[in-house]
Amino acid sequence: GAVVSQHPSWVICKSGTSVKIECRSLDFQATTMFWYRQFPKQSLMLMATSNEGSKATYEQGVEKDKFLINHASLTLSTLTVTSAHPEDSSFYICSATGAGVPYEQYFGPGTRLTVT
Amino acid sequence: AQSVTQLGSHVSVSEGALVLLRCNYSSSVPPYLFWYVQYPNQGLQLLLKYTSAATLVKGINGFEAEFKKSETSFHLTKPSAHMSDAAEYFCAVSGGTDKLIFGTGTRLQVFP
């Protein structure tokens, strides 16, 4: 149980275009979803926290107009990287809570974004 | 506020040897503590968690960790390393909210 999926698993896009990444909780209702960014050989950096039906809360230094987060339902959150540039290339991971165990996050498999 | 320190960015052991990955935490409230493992190009998989019950926590794949409040530590151990244990390991703390604070990670290498 408590499975989180991400789509796509990898994506290549041209500089200046936008790309959307989906995060779904498959077998539970996610009260809260998180978006992380991970650079090679580094730890996870929390970008934002989202609750269903509410605006996302962004961490300091994260551009909310560049990284648009929508948490439209209890099983789906999306991250849209707008006007992507090569420096946005990274590994993006989502996670979700709400499967019954307090404070335990269930992680998706990640999405590798490459901007050319 | 919460923080996590993982001592040693790289740990190398021989197959069959003891694995010890160190994690110290700081928390102003009783913490929830987690160990996650990450294989290349994959998400994080939960190994084990401490949620204020038993201080010795057993997880998957033969790993265990002991919560020591006096030492503010939550070190991860495994009696006998296997080649498949080679991965990145992250310690994380939650201080009463859903937000996790991660350590910088420890890369475990296992040599035959």
gemmi code that builds the backbone of each chain (N, CA, C; Angstrom):
import gemmi

chains = {
    "A": [
        ("GLY", (0.808, -1.203, 0.000), (0.000, 0.000, 0.000), (0.845, 1.258, 0.000)),
        ("ALA", (0.169, 2.427, -0.047), (0.804, 3.744, -0.015), (1.780, 3.927, -1.176)),
        ("VAL", (1.253, 3.813, -2.372), (2.081, 3.946, -3.571), (1.859, 5.316, -4.198)),
        ("VAL", (2.974, 5.938, -4.575), (2.945, 7.224, -5.256), (3.617, 7.067, -6.610)),
        ("SER", (2.956, 7.556, -7.632), (3.530, 7.473, -8.976), (3.829, 8.872, -9.501)),
        ("GLN", (4.748, 8.930, -10.428), (5.072, 10.177, -11.114), (5.091, 9.927, -12.604)),
        ("HIS", (4.681, 10.954, -13.340), (4.716, 10.854, -14.790), (5.044, 12.209, -15.382)),
        ("PRO", (5.981, 12.284, -16.317), (6.756, 11.165, -16.853), (7.937, 10.824, -15.951)),
        ("SER", (8.611, 9.741, -16.232), (9.801, 9.373, -15.457), (11.006, 10.162, -15.943)),
        ("TRP", (10.977, 10.551, -17.204), (12.023, 11.438, -17.701), (11.452, 12.261, -18.844)),
        ("VAL", (11.980, 13.463, -18.997), (11.503, 14.340, -20.067), (12.638, 15.252, -20.502)),
        ("ILE", (12.689, 15.459, -21.802), (13.640, 16.393, -22.397), (12.833, 17.488, -23.071)),
        ("CYS", (13.143, 18.723, -22.766), (12.418, 19.813, -23.419), (13.394, 20.902, -23.854)),
        ("LYS", (12.942, 21.732, -24.748), (13.772, 22.821, -25.255), (13.660, 24.026, -24.328)),
        ("SER", (14.705, 24.785, -24.278), (14.738, 25.997, -23.460), (13.602, 26.934, -23.875)),
        ("GLY", (12.899, 27.461, -22.876), (11.801, 28.370, -23.151), (10.433, 27.726, -23.130)),
        ("THR", (10.383, 26.432, -23.193), (9.091, 25.727, -23.153), (8.741, 25.373, -21.713)),
        ("SER", (7.504, 24.932, -21.530), (7.037, 24.531, -20.210), (6.820, 23.030, -20.167)),
        ("VAL", (6.976, 22.465, -19.026), (6.786, 21.020, -18.870), (6.029, 20.755, -17.575)),
        ("LYS", (5.098, 19.803, -17.644), (4.269, 19.458, -16.490), (4.616, 18.070, -15.983)),
        ("ILE", (4.763, 17.940, -14.685), (5.037, 16.662, -14.046), (3.867, 16.331, -13.124)),
        ("GLU", (3.375, 15.113, -13.249), (2.243, 14.689, -12.424), (2.690, 13.792, -11.283)),
        ("CYS", (2.032, 13.941, -10.154), (2.284, 13.101, -8.990), (0.937, 12.587, -8.485)),
        ("ARG", (0.808, 11.279, -8.423), (-0.456, 10.681, -8.014), (-0.279, 9.720, -6.847)),
        ("SER", (-1.190, 9.788, -5.893), (-1.263, 8.758, -4.853), (-2.260, 7.719, -5.352)),
        ("LEU", (-1.799, 6.477, -5.467), (-2.596, 5.461, -6.149), (-3.597, 4.754, -5.245)),
        ("ASP", (-3.296, 4.622, -3.982), (-4.164, 3.818, -3.130), (-4.481, 4.497, -1.807)),
        ("PHE", (-4.312, 5.810, -1.762), (-4.704, 6.540, -0.568), (-4.955, 7.992, -0.949)),
        ("GLN", (-5.654, 8.685, -0.070), (-5.923, 10.100, -0.298), (-4.822, 10.926, 0.357)),
        ("ALA", (-4.148, 11.701, -0.456), (-2.996, 12.465, 0.010), (-3.456, 13.815, 0.544)),
        ("THR", (-3.390, 13.961, 1.847), (-3.791, 15.246, 2.425), (-2.774, 16.330, 2.100)),
        ("THR", (-1.531, 15.941, 2.032), (-0.469, 16.890, 1.727), (0.503, 16.253, 0.738)),
        ("MET", (0.940, 17.036, -0.217), (1.961, 16.570, -1.159), (3.141, 17.534, -1.133)),
        ("PHE", (4.298, 16.996, -1.370), (5.535, 17.769, -1.331), (6.271, 17.604, -2.650)),
        ("TRP", (6.957, 18.663, -3.048), (7.805, 18.602, -4.232), (9.235, 18.920, -3.829)),
        ("TYR", (10.139, 18.038, -4.254), (11.554, 18.180, -3.959), (12.338, 18.267, -5.253)),
        ("ARG", (13.498, 18.867, -5.120), (14.437, 18.905, -6.226), (15.751, 18.316, -5.716)),
        ("GLN", (16.400, 17.531, -6.553), (17.644, 16.896, -6.137), (18.685, 17.054, -7.225)),
        ("PHE", (19.781, 17.709, -6.883), (20.905, 17.822, -7.802), (21.790, 16.598, -7.643)),
        ("PRO", (22.591, 16.288, -8.668), (23.428, 15.089, -8.614), (24.268, 15.014, -7.355)),
        ("LYS", (24.231, 13.864, -6.734), (25.025, 13.567, -5.543), (24.721, 14.514, -4.378)),
        ("GLN", (23.511, 15.041, -4.336), (23.122, 15.918, -3.241), (21.841, 15.438, -2.599)),
        ("SER", (21.504, 16.075, -1.499), (20.296, 15.693, -0.784), (19.068, 16.303, -1.452)),
        ("LEU", (17.909, 16.006, -0.902), (16.665, 16.548, -1.435), (16.438, 17.946, -0.884)),
        ("MET", (16.025, 18.842, -1.784), (15.700, 20.191, -1.369), (14.203, 20.387, -1.515)),
        ("LEU", (13.522, 20.680, -0.422), (12.087, 20.892, -0.483), (11.791, 22.179, -1.233)),
        ("MET", (10.925, 22.060, -2.240), (10.543, 23.228, -3.018), (9.244, 23.828, -2.482)),
        ("ALA", (8.265, 22.962, -2.256), (6.951, 23.471, -1.856), (6.108, 22.368, -1.247)),
        ("THR", (5.126, 22.812, -0.492), (4.158, 21.921, 0.146), (2.776, 22.310, -0.347)),
        ("SER", (1.976, 21.328, -0.703), (0.635, 21.667, -1.183), (-0.427, 20.810, -0.515)),
        ("ASN", (-1.530, 21.433, -0.227), (-2.708, 20.756, 0.294), (-3.828, 20.880, -0.712)),
        ("GLU", (-4.630, 19.847, -0.799), (-5.695, 19.817, -1.784), (-6.588, 21.039, -1.658)),
        ("GLY", (-6.768, 21.727, -2.777), (-7.660, 22.872, -2.819), (-7.070, 24.163, -2.296)),
        ("SER", (-5.826, 24.134, -1.868), (-5.187, 25.345, -1.347), (-3.987, 25.723, -2.190)),
        ("LYS", (-3.578, 26.965, -2.035), (-2.354, 27.390, -2.721), (-1.158, 26.716, -2.064)),
        ("ALA", (-0.176, 26.435, -2.875), (1.028, 25.800, -2.361), (1.840, 26.780, -1.528)),
        ("THR", (2.559, 26.234, -0.574), (3.480, 27.030, 0.234), (4.888, 26.754, -0.251)),
        ("TYR", (5.549, 27.790, -0.748), (6.865, 27.631, -1.332), (7.955, 27.913, -0.293)),
        ("GLU", (9.046, 27.186, -0.426), (10.195, 27.430, 0.437), (10.924, 28.689, -0.031)),
        ("GLN", (11.658, 29.244, 0.887), (12.387, 30.471, 0.568), (13.340, 30.234, -0.584)),
        ("GLY", (13.320, 31.152, -1.518), (14.226, 31.060, -2.659), (13.652, 30.327, -3.853)),
        ("VAL", (12.499, 29.718, -3.715), (11.873, 29.024, -4.836), (10.903, 29.979, -5.535)),
        ("GLU", (11.065, 30.132, -6.840), (10.228, 31.066, -7.588), (8.855, 30.465, -7.861)),
        ("LYS", (7.851, 31.001, -7.220), (6.513, 30.444, -7.374), (5.951, 30.636, -8.774)),
        ("ASP", (6.392, 31.675, -9.479), (5.891, 31.903, -10.835), (6.571, 30.994, -11.848)),
        ("LYS", (7.688, 30.436, -11.460), (8.404, 29.539, -12.363), (7.979, 28.085, -12.129)),
        ("PHE", (7.773, 27.745, -10.888), (7.390, 26.381, -10.519), (5.942, 26.413, -10.007)),
        ("LEU", (5.025, 26.181, -10.944), (3.607, 26.260, -10.615), (3.124, 24.916, -10.082)),
        ("ILE", (2.522, 24.945, -8.917), (2.029, 23.718, -8.301), (0.522, 23.796, -8.148)),
        ("ASN", (-0.132, 22.732, -8.605), (-1.575, 22.634, -8.491), (-1.934, 21.317, -7.812)),
        ("HIS", (-2.725, 21.401, -6.778), (-3.136, 20.189, -6.047), (-4.655, 20.110, -6.161)),
        ("ALA", (-5.090, 19.639, -7.328), (-6.502, 19.736, -7.690), (-7.391, 18.727, -6.986)),
        ("SER", (-6.826, 17.610, -6.588), (-7.630, 16.582, -5.930), (-6.795, 15.906, -4.853)),
        ("LEU", (-7.430, 15.032, -4.118), (-6.727, 14.338, -3.043), (-5.783, 13.259, -3.551)),
        ("THR", (-5.720, 13.070, -4.854), (-4.816, 12.060, -5.393), (-3.890, 12.599, -6.468)),
        ("LEU", (-3.958, 13.878, -6.758), (-3.157, 14.402, -7.865), (-2.603, 15.786, -7.547)),
        ("SER", (-1.304, 15.918, -7.744), (-0.649, 17.217, -7.699), (0.222, 17.335, -8.937)),
        ("THR", (0.313, 18.540, -9.485), (1.154, 18.743, -10.657), (2.140, 19.869, -10.405)),
        ("LEU", (3.324, 19.688, -10.990), (4.369, 20.709, -10.968), (4.631, 21.102, -12.408)),
        ("THR", (4.460, 22.375, -12.718), (4.751, 22.868, -14.057), (5.962, 23.783, -13.986)),
        ("VAL", (6.986, 23.419, -14.727), (8.175, 24.254, -14.833), (7.953, 25.150, -16.050)),
        ("THR", (7.773, 26.427, -15.817), (7.468, 27.342, -16.910), (8.745, 27.959, -17.472)),
        ("SER", (8.735, 28.204, -18.756), (9.880, 28.809, -19.441), (11.185, 28.183, -18.942)),
        ("ALA", (11.280, 26.898, -19.152), (12.409, 26.143, -18.594), (13.741, 26.574, -19.212)),
        ("HIS", (14.772, 26.538, -18.408), (16.129, 26.830, -18.853), (17.040, 25.691, -18.423)),
        ("PRO", (18.212, 25.580, -19.029), (19.107, 24.474, -18.697), (19.385, 24.336, -17.200)),
        ("GLU", (19.404, 25.434, -16.485), (19.674, 25.345, -15.040), (18.521, 24.724, -14.254)),
        ("ASP", (17.374, 24.534, -14.920), (16.245, 23.859, -14.275), (16.370, 22.346, -14.404)),
        ("SER", (17.330, 21.899, -15.185), (17.549, 20.457, -15.326), (17.877, 19.867, -13.965)),
        ("SER", (17.151, 18.835, -13.601), (17.314, 18.269, -12.264), (16.449, 17.028, -12.145)),
        ("PHE", (16.521, 16.413, -10.994), (15.669, 15.275, -10.650), (14.602, 15.793, -9.696)),
        ("TYR", (13.336, 15.686, -10.095), (12.240, 16.192, -9.285), (11.487, 15.008, -8.668)),
        ("ILE", (11.297, 15.073, -7.366), (10.640, 13.978, -6.639), (9.456, 14.534, -5.866)),
        ("CYS", (8.343, 13.836, -5.923), (7.201, 14.227, -5.111), (7.000, 13.203, -3.993)),
        ("SER", (6.310, 13.624, -2.976), (5.935, 12.703, -1.903), (4.568, 13.109, -1.376)),
        ("ALA", (3.975, 12.224, -0.592), (2.641, 12.488, -0.084), (2.478, 11.903, 1.306)),
        ("THR", (1.669, 12.562, 2.100), (1.277, 12.025, 3.400), (-0.234, 11.826, 3.378)),
        ("GLY", (-0.702, 11.068, 4.360), (-2.143, 10.852, 4.440), (-2.544, 9.401, 4.448)),
        ("ALA", (-1.532, 8.513, 4.460), (-1.851, 7.085, 4.423), (-2.032, 6.499, 5.813)),
        ("GLY", (-2.161, 7.337, 6.797), (-2.501, 6.845, 8.121), (-1.388, 6.948, 9.141)),
        ("VAL", (-0.143, 6.935, 8.691), (0.971, 7.008, 9.643), (1.395, 8.466, 9.771)),
        ("PRO", (1.344, 9.009, 10.960), (1.683, 10.436, 11.097), (3.074, 10.746, 10.582)),
        ("TYR", (3.161, 11.790, 9.827), (4.420, 12.386, 9.377), (5.228, 11.508, 8.423)),
        ("GLU", (4.739, 10.363, 8.045), (5.489, 9.524, 7.121), (5.157, 9.922, 5.695)),
        ("GLN", (6.185, 10.212, 4.927), (6.005, 10.586, 3.531), (6.293, 9.387, 2.647)),
        ("TYR", (5.473, 9.260, 1.619), (5.646, 8.202, 0.623), (6.098, 8.878, -0.664)),
        ("PHE", (7.217, 8.373, -1.190), (7.865, 9.059, -2.285), (7.554, 8.434, -3.637)),
        ("GLY", (7.450, 9.308, -4.625), (7.353, 8.842, -5.992), (8.725, 8.462, -6.514)),
        ("PRO", (8.774, 7.869, -7.711), (10.033, 7.398, -8.274), (10.891, 8.501, -8.881)),
        ("GLY", (10.370, 9.714, -8.958), (11.154, 10.814, -9.488), (10.983, 11.025, -10.978)),
        ("THR", (11.262, 12.252, -11.410), (11.235, 12.631, -12.822), (12.534, 13.346, -13.161)),
        ("ARG", (13.224, 12.831, -14.159), (14.466, 13.452, -14.612), (14.128, 14.451, -15.702)),
        ("LEU", (14.374, 15.731, -15.445), (14.121, 16.783, -16.436), (15.447, 17.265, -17.008)),
        ("THR", (15.527, 17.255, -18.317), (16.695, 17.793, -19.015), (16.215, 18.881, -19.957)),
        ("VAL", (16.759, 20.072, -19.801), (16.391, 21.197, -20.651), (17.568, 21.493, -21.576)),
        ("THR", (17.292, 21.459, -22.879), (18.383, 21.643, -23.849), (18.365, 23.049, -24.457)),
    ],
    "B": [
        ("ALA", (13.089, 24.149, 16.058), (13.627, 23.836, 14.735), (14.298, 22.469, 14.774)),
        ("GLN", (14.322, 21.836, 13.618), (14.933, 20.512, 13.515), (16.105, 20.536, 12.531)),
        ("SER", (17.055, 19.672, 12.774), (18.157, 19.500, 11.834), (18.700, 18.092, 11.972)),
        ("VAL", (19.396, 17.664, 10.931), (19.988, 16.331, 10.903), (21.415, 16.435, 10.395)),
        ("THR", (22.307, 15.721, 11.039), (23.702, 15.653, 10.593), (24.056, 14.206, 10.342)),
        ("GLN", (24.494, 13.930, 9.139), (24.983, 12.599, 8.810), (26.498, 12.671, 8.693)),
        ("LEU", (27.173, 11.958, 9.576), (28.633, 11.969, 9.584), (29.154, 10.987, 8.558)),
        ("GLY", (29.984, 11.490, 7.654), (30.536, 10.617, 6.622), (29.689, 10.636, 5.378)),
        ("SER", (30.161, 11.296, 4.345), (29.409, 11.331, 3.096), (29.597, 10.024, 2.327)),
        ("HIS", (30.679, 9.313, 2.618), (30.946, 8.040, 1.973), (31.377, 7.020, 3.020)),
        ("VAL", (30.822, 5.846, 2.920), (31.220, 4.739, 3.779), (31.459, 3.524, 2.888)),
        ("SER", (32.592, 2.873, 3.093), (32.927, 1.680, 2.306), (33.117, 0.497, 3.244)),
        ("VAL", (32.500, -0.610, 2.903), (32.650, -1.827, 3.702), (32.834, -3.006, 2.753)),
        ("SER", (33.352, -4.068, 3.301), (33.449, -5.314, 2.552), (32.154, -6.092, 2.698)),
        ("GLU", (31.855, -6.882, 1.702), (30.668, -7.731, 1.787), (30.778, -8.622, 3.006)),
        ("GLY", (29.704, -8.665, 3.803), (29.704, -9.462, 5.019), (30.098, -8.692, 6.267)),
        ("ALA", (30.623, -7.503, 6.098), (31.040, -6.691, 7.242), (29.863, -5.901, 7.800)),
        ("LEU", (30.076, -5.388, 9.008), (29.063, -4.564, 9.656), (28.917, -3.232, 8.927)),
        ("VAL", (27.668, -2.803, 8.778), (27.383, -1.485, 8.230), (26.941, -0.573, 9.375)),
        ("LEU", (27.557, 0.587, 9.462), (27.170, 1.590, 10.464), (27.121, 2.946, 9.784)),
        ("LEU", (25.936, 3.515, 9.689), (25.754, 4.850, 9.118), (25.234, 5.750, 10.227)),
        ("ARG", (25.930, 6.873, 10.422), (25.654, 7.712, 11.584), (24.698, 8.858, 11.275)),
        ("CYS", (23.823, 9.124, 12.244), (22.859, 10.216, 12.118), (22.647, 10.827, 13.488)),
        ("ASN", (22.861, 12.114, 13.588), (22.538, 12.858, 14.796), (21.496, 13.905, 14.461)),
        ("TYR", (20.596, 14.132, 15.373), (19.512, 15.052, 15.100), (19.451, 16.136, 16.158)),
        ("SER", (18.746, 17.181, 15.811), (18.425, 18.239, 16.756), (16.952, 18.557, 16.583)),
        ("SER", (16.239, 18.582, 17.698), (14.810, 18.865, 17.614), (14.338, 19.496, 18.916)),
        ("SER", (13.512, 20.492, 18.794), (12.990, 21.177, 19.975), (11.757, 20.475, 20.544)),
        ("VAL", (11.265, 19.485, 19.812), (10.123, 18.696, 20.262), (10.475, 17.224, 20.054)),
        ("PRO", (9.746, 16.324, 20.695), (10.021, 14.898, 20.457), (9.981, 14.584, 18.972)),
        ("PRO", (11.058, 13.998, 18.461), (11.147, 13.829, 17.010), (10.562, 12.525, 16.503)),
        ("TYR", (10.179, 12.551, 15.228), (9.972, 11.337, 14.473), (11.202, 11.229, 13.563)),
        ("LEU", (11.802, 10.061, 13.501), (13.031, 9.890, 12.742), (12.871, 8.797, 11.694)),
        ("PHE", (13.500, 9.010, 10.553), (13.348, 8.104, 9.419), (14.696, 7.848, 8.769)),
        ("TRP", (14.859, 6.654, 8.225), (15.955, 6.340, 7.321), (15.349, 5.918, 5.984)),
        ("TYR", (15.862, 6.552, 4.923), (15.439, 6.216, 3.573), (16.647, 5.752, 2.773)),
        ("VAL", (16.404, 4.908, 1.776), (17.455, 4.483, 0.857), (17.058, 4.919, -0.553)),
        ("GLN", (18.061, 5.347, -1.313), (17.819, 5.756, -2.693), (18.808, 5.067, -3.610)),
        ("TYR", (18.290, 4.338, -4.580), (19.117, 3.748, -5.616), (19.189, 4.722, -6.781)),
        ("PRO", (20.195, 4.617, -7.627), (20.394, 5.596, -8.707), (19.140, 5.813, -9.535)),
        ("ASN", (18.831, 7.075, -9.750), (17.704, 7.494, -10.592), (16.361, 6.957, -10.101)),
        ("GLN", (16.252, 6.774, -8.818), (14.992, 6.324, -8.255), (14.579, 7.228, -7.098)),
        ("GLY", (13.333, 7.065, -6.676), (12.854, 7.808, -5.515), (13.386, 7.211, -4.233)),
        ("LEU", (12.815, 7.638, -3.120), (13.273, 7.180, -1.820), (12.384, 6.066, -1.306)),
        ("GLN", (13.026, 5.076, -0.710), (12.293, 3.968, -0.116), (12.528, 3.987, 1.393)),
        ("LEU", (11.454, 3.884, 2.154), (11.582, 3.900, 3.602), (12.203, 2.603, 4.106)),
        ("LEU", (13.281, 2.739, 4.883), (13.900, 1.584, 5.516), (13.287, 1.295, 6.872)),
        ("LEU", (13.141, 2.364, 7.667), (12.574, 2.213, 8.998), (12.240, 3.587, 9.557)),
        ("LYS", (11.470, 3.578, 10.652), (11.078, 4.843, 11.261), (10.940, 4.680, 12.768)),
        ("TYR", (11.238, 5.752, 13.486), (11.035, 5.833, 14.921), (9.923, 6.839, 15.176)),
        ("THR", (8.895, 6.353, 15.897), (7.758, 7.238, 16.165), (7.375, 7.194, 17.635)),
        ("SER", (8.370, 7.170, 18.503), (8.220, 7.266, 19.960), (7.750, 5.969, 20.611)),
        ("ALA", (7.823, 4.873, 19.916), (7.515, 3.581, 20.534), (8.849, 2.940, 20.968)),
        ("ALA", (9.140, 1.747, 20.510), (10.374, 1.076, 20.887), (11.587, 1.837, 20.371)),
        ("THR", (12.619, 1.917, 21.181), (13.801, 2.675, 20.776), (14.663, 1.925, 19.774)),
        ("LEU", (14.581, 0.600, 19.760), (15.283, -0.187, 18.749), (14.278, -0.515, 17.652)),
        ("VAL", (14.552, -0.013, 16.483), (13.605, -0.148, 15.386), (14.190, -1.067, 14.321)),
        ("LYS", (13.425, -2.050, 13.940), (13.859, -2.954, 12.869), (13.166, -2.571, 11.579)),
        ("GLY", (13.947, -2.590, 10.501), (13.385, -2.215, 9.224), (13.504, -3.323, 8.195)),
        ("ILE", (13.424, -2.908, 6.948), (13.504, -3.886, 5.867), (14.952, -4.215, 5.539)),
        ("ASN", (15.150, -5.319, 4.837), (16.473, -5.714, 4.339), (17.509, -5.915, 5.444)),
        ("GLY", (17.071, -6.216, 6.653), (17.991, -6.515, 7.745), (18.560, -5.310, 8.463)),
        ("PHE", (18.110, -4.119, 8.141), (18.588, -2.909, 8.792), (17.843, -2.660, 10.101)),
        ("GLU", (18.534, -2.012, 11.024), (17.892, -1.572, 12.248), (18.562, -0.281, 12.721)),
        ("ALA", (17.880, 0.435, 13.594), (18.426, 1.676, 14.126), (17.959, 1.821, 15.568)),
        ("GLU", (18.797, 2.462, 16.367), (18.467, 2.656, 17.769), (18.367, 4.140, 18.076)),
        ("PHE", (17.246, 4.545, 18.643), (17.044, 5.924, 19.055), (17.666, 6.110, 20.438)),
        ("LYS", (18.639, 7.003, 20.525), (19.293, 7.308, 21.799), (19.111, 8.788, 22.084)),
        ("LYS", (18.177, 9.063, 22.968), (17.852, 10.455, 23.260), (19.027, 11.183, 23.898)),
        ("SER", (19.747, 10.485, 24.790), (20.856, 11.133, 25.494), (21.967, 11.542, 24.539)),
        ("GLU", (22.091, 10.808, 23.438), (23.130, 11.115, 22.456), (22.561, 11.826, 21.228)),
        ("THR", (21.277, 12.065, 21.221), (20.549, 12.626, 20.060), (20.998, 11.934, 18.775)),
        ("SER", (21.004, 10.606, 18.827), (21.467, 9.847, 17.667), (20.423, 8.844, 17.209)),
        ("PHE", (20.556, 8.455, 15.966), (19.670, 7.453, 15.359), (20.487, 6.758, 14.271)),
        ("HIS", (21.514, 6.035, 14.697), (22.432, 5.388, 13.753), (21.810, 4.152, 13.129)),
        ("LEU", (22.125, 3.939, 11.875), (21.603, 2.803, 11.110), (22.652, 1.702, 11.050)),
        ("THR", (22.268, 0.481, 11.331), (23.211, -0.629, 11.290), (22.630, -1.823, 10.544)),
        ("LYS", (23.556, -2.646, 10.060), (23.209, -3.934, 9.479), (24.375, -4.859, 9.764)),
        ("PRO", (24.117, -6.036, 10.324), (25.220, -6.900, 10.757), (26.137, -7.354, 9.621)),
        ("SER", (25.567, -7.588, 8.446), (26.353, -8.164, 7.362), (25.954, -7.516, 6.049)),
        ("ALA", (26.865, -6.765, 5.471), (26.571, -6.035, 4.235), (26.460, -6.973, 3.041)),
        ("HIS", (25.574, -6.605, 2.151), (25.401, -7.327, 0.892), (25.659, -6.361, -0.246)),
        ("MET", (26.093, -6.901, -1.356), (26.402, -6.036, -2.501), (25.204, -5.160, -2.880)),
        ("SER", (24.014, -5.705, -2.719), (22.806, -4.964, -3.093), (22.500, -3.803, -2.154)),
        ("ASP", (23.246, -3.694, -1.049), (23.040, -2.574, -0.122), (23.703, -1.289, -0.608)),
        ("ALA", (24.512, -1.380, -1.624), (25.190, -0.193, -2.151), (24.154, 0.793, -2.675)),
        ("ALA", (24.116, 1.979, -2.073), (23.104, 2.977, -2.407), (23.398, 4.242, -1.608)),
        ("GLU", (22.503, 5.217, -1.742), (22.580, 6.447, -0.951), (21.556, 6.333, 0.175)),
        ("TYR", (21.961, 6.699, 1.378), (21.086, 6.595, 2.538), (20.874, 7.980, 3.159)),
        ("PHE", (19.613, 8.280, 3.434), (19.257, 9.567, 4.001), (18.556, 9.384, 5.339)),
        ("CYS", (19.005, 10.150, 6.322), (18.330, 10.237, 7.606), (17.457, 11.496, 7.569)),
        ("ALA", (16.285, 11.431, 8.185), (15.384, 12.579, 8.165), (14.660, 12.682, 9.494)),
        ("VAL", (14.296, 13.909, 9.848), (13.595, 14.167, 11.096), (12.348, 14.988, 10.832)),
        ("SER", (11.310, 14.682, 11.587), (10.094, 15.483, 11.563), (9.809, 15.902, 12.999)),
        ("GLY", (9.502, 17.167, 13.167), (9.284, 17.669, 14.513), (7.848, 18.030, 14.786)),
        ("GLY", (6.955, 17.139, 14.431), (5.564, 17.405, 14.756), (4.768, 18.027, 13.627)),
        ("THR", (5.398, 18.140, 12.480), (4.658, 18.583, 11.299), (4.916, 17.566, 10.191)),
        ("ASP", (4.253, 17.752, 9.066), (4.475, 16.831, 7.956), (5.810, 17.054, 7.273)),
        ("LYS", (6.454, 18.187, 7.510), (7.671, 18.515, 6.777), (8.837, 17.700, 7.307)),
        ("LEU", (9.613, 17.127, 6.369), (10.797, 16.358, 6.718), (12.048, 17.195, 6.485)),
        ("ILE", (12.979, 17.079, 7.399), (14.285, 17.694, 7.225), (15.276, 16.564, 6.974)),
        ("PHE", (15.953, 16.616, 5.827), (16.860, 15.547, 5.432), (18.306, 15.886, 5.766)),
        ("GLY", (19.061, 14.843, 6.062), (20.499, 14.983, 6.129), (21.083, 15.031, 4.733)),
        ("THR", (22.377, 15.199, 4.656), (23.049, 15.356, 3.366), (23.299, 14.032, 2.665)),
        ("GLY", (23.026, 12.935, 3.354), (23.148, 11.632, 2.721), (24.509, 10.991, 2.927)),
        ("THR", (24.506, 9.668, 2.908), (25.744, 8.880, 2.982), (25.710, 7.844, 1.882)),
        ("ARG", (26.749, 7.854, 1.067), (26.840, 6.857, -0.001), (27.560, 5.628, 0.527)),
        ("LEU", (26.898, 4.508, 0.476), (27.471, 3.247, 0.945), (27.999, 2.454, -0.237)),
        ("GLN", (29.267, 2.108, -0.168), (29.871, 1.221, -1.157), (30.172, -0.109, -0.488)),
        ("VAL", (29.910, -1.180, -1.200), (30.177, -2.515, -0.685), (31.119, -3.211, -1.647)),
        ("PHE", (32.258, -3.633, -1.126), (33.259, -4.296, -1.955), (33.210, -5.806, -1.747)),
        ("PRO", (33.441, -6.546, -2.818), (33.406, -8.017, -2.693), (34.603, -8.548, -1.899)),
    ],
}
model = gemmi.Model(1)
for chain_id, residues in chains.items():
    chain = gemmi.Chain(chain_id)
    for i, (resn, *xyz) in enumerate(residues, 1):
        res = gemmi.Residue()
        res.name, res.seqid = resn, gemmi.SeqId(i, " ")
        for name, pos in zip(("N", "CA", "C"), xyz):
            atom = gemmi.Atom()
            atom.name, atom.element = name, gemmi.Element(name[0])
            atom.pos, atom.b_iso = gemmi.Position(*pos), 0.0
            res.add_atom(atom)
        chain.add_residue(res)
    model.add_chain(chain)
structure = gemmi.Structure()
structure.add_model(model)
structure.setup_entities()
